[in-house]
Amino acid sequence: MKNEMEIIFDGISNNESLARLAVAAFVTHLNPTLEELADIKTAVSEAVTNAIIHGYGNTQGYTRHGEVRPVNGTVGDCKVKLHCMLKDGILFVDVEDEGIGIEDIEKAMEPLFTTRPELERSGMGFAFMEAFMDDLQVESTPGKGTKVHMQKKLCCGPWLKDEE
């Protein structure tokens, strides 16, 4: 059986939590472990944050009063697409932006590398995605955007196996 969902949201930091919760809710019927949920939420959070901070350069979002404070006035044009598919107990997650893209993917995926050191970014986003998911692939074209593909096999089925 296959199940899919897709949401598109503004590229602002407030929506990072929306993405985490949407994916967690999407897989809940499979009874994932707390560890699996934490891994998925962390990886999705990192991918969405990368799209917002590095892809679009947006470091601000909504204020307490609901007012949008965009960087460079671009929030309306900065969309992040989250696509999820469940098939045979495997979660496929794609996070896509149409931002500045990545010049050197291999370099960007090195632990501790960041293009935004002034924001005290740790440079561990891709390392966390790789550690918490079973597969990570990154496609990017400078000036056109980035697409992060992740997969996670979920331990579906009974909690205890029948003893023989």
C-alpha positions as CSV (number, residue, x, y, z in Angstrom):
1,M,0.0,0.0,0.0
2,K,1.1,3.5,-0.8
3,N,0.1,6.8,0.9
4,E,1.3,10.3,0.0
5,M,1.0,13.9,1.3
6,E,2.4,17.2,0.2
7,I,2.3,20.6,1.8
8,I,3.7,23.9,0.6
9,F,4.4,26.6,3.1
10,D,6.2,30.0,3.5
11,G,9.9,29.8,3.9
12,I,10.0,31.2,7.4
13,S,11.4,29.6,10.6
14,N,8.0,29.4,12.3
15,N,6.9,26.8,9.7
16,E,9.8,24.4,10.6
17,S,7.7,23.0,13.5
18,L,4.7,22.6,11.1
19,A,6.8,20.4,8.9
20,R,8.1,18.3,11.8
21,L,4.6,17.7,13.2
22,A,3.0,17.0,9.8
23,V,5.5,14.2,9.1
24,A,5.1,12.8,12.6
25,A,1.3,12.7,12.2
26,F,1.7,11.2,8.7
27,V,3.5,8.1,10.1
28,T,1.7,7.7,13.4
29,H,-0.7,5.0,12.1
30,L,2.4,2.8,11.6
31,N,3.1,2.9,15.4
32,P,6.7,4.1,15.1
33,T,8.9,4.0,18.1
34,L,9.6,7.3,20.0
35,E,13.2,7.0,18.7
36,E,12.0,6.7,15.1
37,L,9.7,9.7,15.5
38,A,12.5,11.8,17.1
39,D,14.9,10.8,14.2
40,I,12.4,11.7,11.5
41,K,11.4,15.0,13.2
42,T,15.0,16.0,13.6
43,A,16.0,15.2,10.0
44,V,12.9,17.1,8.6
45,S,13.6,20.0,10.9
46,E,17.2,20.2,9.6
47,A,16.2,20.0,5.9
48,V,13.5,22.7,6.3
49,T,15.8,24.9,8.3
50,N,18.5,24.6,5.6
51,A,15.9,25.6,2.9
52,I,14.8,28.6,4.9
53,I,18.2,29.9,6.3
54,H,20.6,28.8,3.5
55,G,18.3,28.5,0.5
56,Y,16.3,31.7,1.0
57,G,18.4,33.6,3.5
58,N,15.3,34.2,5.7
59,T,16.2,34.5,9.3
60,Q,13.0,35.9,10.6
61,G,9.4,35.0,10.6
62,Y,6.2,36.0,12.3
63,T,6.2,38.3,15.4
64,R,4.1,37.6,18.4
65,H,1.5,39.9,17.0
66,G,1.1,38.0,13.7
67,E,3.1,40.5,11.7
68,V,5.4,39.0,9.1
69,R,9.0,40.4,9.2
70,P,10.6,39.0,6.1
71,V,14.3,39.4,5.2
72,N,14.6,41.4,2.0
73,G,10.8,41.4,1.7
74,T,10.8,38.0,0.0
75,V,8.6,35.8,2.2
76,G,5.7,35.6,-0.3
77,D,8.0,34.2,-2.9
78,C,9.9,31.8,-0.6
79,K,8.0,28.5,-0.5
80,V,9.2,25.2,0.9
81,K,7.6,22.0,-0.5
82,L,7.4,18.9,1.8
83,H,6.4,15.7,0.0
84,C,6.1,12.4,2.0
85,M,5.3,8.9,0.8
86,L,4.9,5.7,2.7
87,K,5.4,2.5,0.8
88,D,6.0,-0.9,2.3
89,G,7.0,0.5,5.7
90,I,9.5,2.9,4.2
91,L,9.1,6.7,4.6
92,F,10.3,8.8,1.7
93,V,10.6,12.5,2.5
94,D,11.5,15.3,0.0
95,V,12.1,18.8,1.1
96,E,12.5,21.3,-1.8
97,D,13.2,25.0,-2.2
98,E,13.7,27.3,-5.1
99,G,16.4,29.3,-3.4
100,I,20.0,30.0,-4.2
101,G,21.1,26.4,-4.5
102,I,24.3,24.8,-3.5
103,E,27.5,25.4,-5.4
104,D,29.4,22.4,-3.9
105,I,27.2,19.7,-2.4
106,E,30.1,17.6,-1.2
107,K,31.6,20.5,0.7
108,A,28.2,21.5,2.1
109,M,27.7,18.0,3.5
110,E,30.9,18.1,5.4
111,P,30.3,18.3,9.2
112,L,30.8,21.7,10.7
113,F,30.7,23.5,7.3
114,T,28.3,26.4,7.2
115,T,27.6,29.3,4.8
116,R,26.1,31.4,7.7
117,P,28.7,31.5,10.5
118,E,27.5,34.9,11.5
119,L,24.3,33.3,12.7
120,E,26.2,30.8,14.8
121,R,25.1,27.9,12.6
122,S,26.8,24.6,13.6
123,G,27.1,23.1,10.2
124,M,25.7,19.8,11.3
125,G,22.4,19.8,9.4
126,F,23.3,17.3,6.7
127,A,25.3,15.2,9.2
128,F,22.2,14.9,11.4
129,M,20.0,14.1,8.4
130,E,22.5,11.4,7.4
131,A,22.7,10.0,10.9
132,F,19.0,9.9,11.6
133,M,17.7,8.6,8.3
134,D,18.6,5.5,6.3
135,D,19.4,7.3,3.1
136,L,20.1,10.9,2.1
137,Q,20.5,12.3,-1.4
138,V,20.8,16.0,-2.3
139,E,20.1,17.6,-5.7
140,S,20.9,21.2,-6.2
141,T,21.3,23.7,-9.0
142,P,22.9,27.1,-8.2
143,G,20.3,29.8,-8.7
144,K,17.4,27.3,-9.0
145,G,17.1,25.5,-5.6
146,T,17.7,22.4,-3.7
147,K,15.9,19.1,-3.2
148,V,16.8,16.8,-0.2
149,H,15.6,13.2,-0.5
150,M,15.5,11.1,2.7
151,Q,14.3,7.6,3.5
152,K,13.6,5.8,6.8
153,K,12.6,2.2,7.2
154,L,10.1,2.0,10.0
155,C,9.9,-1.0,12.3
156,C,6.3,-1.8,11.5
157,G,4.5,-4.7,12.9
158,P,3.9,-6.3,16.3
159,W,5.9,-5.1,19.3
160,L,6.8,-8.6,20.4
161,K,7.6,-11.5,18.0
162,D,5.9,-14.8,18.6
163,E,8.2,-17.1,20.5
164,E,8.6,-20.6,19.0
